[in-house]
């Protein structure tokens, strides 16, 4: 546990989050209802807690170096995502990329589940 607060089955929650976020990405639509958006944000908060807990539990040694590496890799992922989103100007193509990416992420989560 981290900070003395254990999260049971944290790895299971993380794998479930990969599937859930893949599905949310694949199925989200412009103009979706506020209830769906709220449920998505609640899921993001729950799963972020599990991810953060796992990262903090596994952090050993130089905390500043670990955090810097984490910050740089997170920024790089965001930059790549923004670049891809801005590169695709056609709405239909953007929707296809979104659906394919989300489906791929969900399938990766299912593969992680199967690998156990």
C-alpha positions, 0 to 999 in steps of 0.5 A: 500500500501507499500512504498506508492506504491499500487498494484491493485488486489494484492491478485488476482495476487498472486492466479494467480501466484500459478496457473501459477507456478504450470503449469510452474512446471508441463510442464517444460522440459529439453532443453526448448527454451530460449523464454519459459525460459525468459517468465518464468523468467519475470513471476517470477519477476512480481509475486515476486513483488506482493508476496513481496508487500503483505508480506511487507504490512502485516508485523507489529510489530517486523520487525526483528523477522518477517524477521527472521521467513520469512528467516527461513521458506523460507530456510526450503522450499528450503531445503525440495525441494533440499532433494526431488530432490536429493533423486529421482535418476531415471529421469522418477520418477523425471519427474512424481514427477515434473508433479504431484507436479506442477499439485497439485500446479495449482489445489490449485491455482484454488481452491483458485480462486473458494473460492474467 
